[in-house]
Amino acid sequence: MTEQHSSAASGSPFDDLAATVQVAEPLASHTWLGVGGAAEYFCEPISVESLAAIVSRCHEQSIKLRVVGGGSNILASSDGVAAMVVSLAAPAFCGITIEGQTVRVGAGAKLVHLVSETVQAGLSGLEDLVGIPGTVGGGLVGNAAAHGSNLGQRVHSVTVMLPDGSTEERVREDIAFASGWSSLDGVIVLAARFELDSDDPGRLTKRMQKQWIVERSEQPSGTRAVAMMFKDPVGTTAESLISQAGCRDLCVGGASVYATHANYVVAEAGCPSSDVKELLEKVRGVVRERLGVELSPRIRVW
Ligand SMILES: Cc1cc2nc3c(=O)[nH]c(=O)nc-3n(C[C@H](O)[C@H](O)[C@H](O)COP(=O)(O)OP(=O)(O)OC[C@H]3O[C@@H](n4cnc5c(N)ncnc54)[C@H](O)[C@@H]3O)c2cc1C
């Protein structure tokens, strides 16, 4: 592990807080790719107060803080991650409540649960996003998108935690959403409120099921050790550019391009994160050289 904080050896800087903190928690089991070393510190806080205590301690002691959602868009370094990694998987962060056309959801809730609950309640606006893995928090930070819809479109407001542990509400007008990006990067997303439209639950369910089938047919099957490599450039898809550039068969060590859906990387068990990183650079370089297009990485490298 790089840049270890010296206090780890003599007890963690979080010992006096009412939170369970793991030291040297393997991150492979928290990410889809299943590669990578350990997080220096890891915590699943059970309440906002407990999270705030962790966050402000990190701020005071200059310990880097990262959030893992579903881990479907993270490549963790095999050298380890010198940071406190928090997961908002506890029930306090995963609730979904629906009142009329207003939906309040915790950042740790799975996006697929949010979509299916809103569809069952006869609310439209999120059904196109049904097959996207991960959490609402991760989806908001990266503005998850599919079939012409994106998560940011239906946001009314987002509750965030700042580095000092305080919370604030950000309304839609104060948040920028773009392709594969939002201005929520850099804060902790705690919860969001969406305003949706009323529709017929039967019709919505059919539409959701159709999108689910389409989305699954566009994803690698038979393995979970995958990640989406690049964002789609305006007017085209990363997959078509990668194919046109002849990168479908590229591999580096245990990491290879998934030939059928070429914007995915697949990692073999035990593959070092550097193989995945090198493969991404290789694909990017070939696309640049042959097609003159600069692909922008989607996956977050830790
Ligand atoms: C098979 C497959 C299919 C995919 N299909 C799509 C698709 O159709 N469309 C699409 O847009 N993406 C797709 N993705 C990419 C990925 O699923 C999305 O980007 C997803 O929204 C990531 O959510 P997550 O919870 O897994 O985030 P993570 O991978 O856990 O994290 C991603 C980033 O968000 C940050 N983050 C997570 N939660 C929070 C929080 N609460 N507060 C602050 N920061 C947070 C993390 O720190 C990290 O920087 C796909 C990925 C895979 C593997």
The ligand as a MOL file (V3000), in Angstrom:
LIG
                    3D

  0  0  0     0  0            999 V3000
M  V30 BEGIN CTAB
M  V30 COUNTS 53 58 0 0 0
M  V30 BEGIN ATOM
M  V30 1 C -22.1580 -4.1180 -17.0450 0
M  V30 2 C -22.1440 -2.6230 -16.8880 0
M  V30 3 C -23.0880 -1.8550 -17.5800 0
M  V30 4 C -23.0920 -0.4700 -17.4550 0
M  V30 5 N -24.0270 0.2500 -18.1480 0
M  V30 6 C -24.0550 1.5820 -18.0050 0
M  V30 7 C -25.0150 2.3610 -18.7300 0
M  V30 8 O -25.8340 1.8560 -19.5000 0
M  V30 9 N -25.0110 3.7070 -18.5220 0
M  V30 10 C -24.1380 4.3080 -17.6730 0
M  V30 11 O -24.1990 5.5200 -17.5180 0
M  V30 12 N -23.2140 3.5950 -17.0140 0
M  V30 13 C -23.1460 2.2640 -17.1420 0
M  V30 14 N -22.2040 1.5480 -16.4650 0
M  V30 15 C -21.2530 2.2230 -15.5880 0
M  V30 16 C -21.7110 2.2520 -14.0930 0
M  V30 17 O -22.5700 1.2030 -13.8120 0
M  V30 18 C -22.4030 3.5590 -13.7810 0
M  V30 19 O -21.4770 4.5950 -13.9310 0
M  V30 20 C -23.0030 3.5860 -12.3540 0
M  V30 21 O -23.8390 4.7200 -12.2460 0
M  V30 22 C -21.9530 3.6120 -11.2670 0
M  V30 23 O -22.6140 3.4980 -9.9980 0
M  V30 24 P -21.9120 2.8110 -8.7550 0
M  V30 25 O -22.7920 2.9720 -7.5820 0
M  V30 26 O -21.4770 1.4370 -9.0710 0
M  V30 27 O -20.6480 3.7640 -8.5850 0
M  V30 28 P -19.1970 3.3470 -8.0960 0
M  V30 29 O -18.5370 2.5520 -9.1670 0
M  V30 30 O -19.2300 2.7710 -6.7620 0
M  V30 31 O -18.5110 4.7920 -8.0310 0
M  V30 32 C -18.3370 5.5720 -9.1790 0
M  V30 33 C -17.8890 6.9800 -8.7430 0
M  V30 34 O -18.9510 7.5920 -8.0040 0
M  V30 35 C -18.4850 7.9500 -6.6970 0
M  V30 36 N -19.6110 7.7410 -5.7620 0
M  V30 37 C -20.3570 6.6250 -5.6020 0
M  V30 38 N -21.3160 6.8580 -4.6850 0
M  V30 39 C -21.1360 8.1290 -4.2430 0
M  V30 40 C -21.7940 8.9490 -3.2720 0
M  V30 41 N -22.8620 8.5230 -2.5770 0
M  V30 42 N -21.3410 10.2160 -3.0980 0
M  V30 43 C -20.2600 10.6660 -3.7910 0
M  V30 44 N -19.5870 9.9360 -4.6900 0
M  V30 45 C -20.0350 8.6810 -4.9300 0
M  V30 46 C -17.3030 7.0530 -6.4140 0
M  V30 47 O -16.4550 7.6410 -5.4750 0
M  V30 48 C -16.6790 6.9570 -7.8080 0
M  V30 49 O -15.9050 8.1040 -8.0650 0
M  V30 50 C -22.1520 0.1600 -16.6120 0
M  V30 51 C -21.2110 -0.6060 -15.9230 0
M  V30 52 C -21.1930 -1.9770 -16.0530 0
M  V30 53 C -20.1780 -2.7650 -15.3100 0
M  V30 END ATOM
M  V30 BEGIN BOND
M  V30 1 1 1 2
M  V30 2 1 2 3
M  V30 3 2 2 52
M  V30 4 2 3 4
M  V30 5 1 4 5
M  V30 6 1 4 50
M  V30 7 2 5 6
M  V30 8 1 6 7
M  V30 9 1 6 13
M  V30 10 2 7 8
M  V30 11 1 7 9
M  V30 12 1 9 10
M  V30 13 2 10 11
M  V30 14 1 10 12
M  V30 15 2 12 13
M  V30 16 1 13 14
M  V30 17 1 14 15
M  V30 18 1 14 50
M  V30 19 1 15 16
M  V30 20 1 16 17
M  V30 21 1 16 18
M  V30 22 1 18 19
M  V30 23 1 18 20
M  V30 24 1 20 21
M  V30 25 1 20 22
M  V30 26 1 22 23
M  V30 27 1 23 24
M  V30 28 2 24 25
M  V30 29 1 24 26
M  V30 30 1 24 27
M  V30 31 1 27 28
M  V30 32 2 28 29
M  V30 33 1 28 30
M  V30 34 1 28 31
M  V30 35 1 31 32
M  V30 36 1 32 33
M  V30 37 1 33 34
M  V30 38 1 33 48
M  V30 39 1 34 35
M  V30 40 1 35 36
M  V30 41 1 35 46
M  V30 42 1 36 37
M  V30 43 1 36 45
M  V30 44 2 37 38
M  V30 45 1 38 39
M  V30 46 1 39 40
M  V30 47 2 39 45
M  V30 48 1 40 41
M  V30 49 2 40 42
M  V30 50 1 42 43
M  V30 51 2 43 44
M  V30 52 1 44 45
M  V30 53 1 46 47
M  V30 54 1 46 48
M  V30 55 1 48 49
M  V30 56 2 50 51
M  V30 57 1 51 52
M  V30 58 1 52 53
M  V30 END BOND
M  V30 END CTAB
M  END
